[in-house]
């Protein structure tokens, strides 16, 4: 098989593993969700694939545990840094995701709508 065919199969398998991890976390089994995440990371590293933005925000980047809001995740908005902070309660690591780009994109869309009228 071609190399890109293997990558396509691996990316489909990664998506399946993330869905299974989400289902396991919803049922309360965070250890199983973390195991599915470990398998997905292993596949991604083997075939040199990247996780999507949504996938990257679902796990801690330090201890690689599945993040479940209210159980092992605290979400805060830091207005000083203009970022959303995901605080892992397992290891205390803080993942920051800026929201300034999203605001700029909304503002540009709003201004372009005004100029059309």
Secondary structure, DSSP 8 states (H G I E B T S, - for coil): --HHHHHHHHHHHHHHHHHHHHHHHHTT-HHHHHHHHHHHHHHHHHTT----HHHHTTB-TTT--B--BTTTEEEEEETTTTEEEEEETTT--EEEEE-HHHHHHHHHHHHHHHHH-
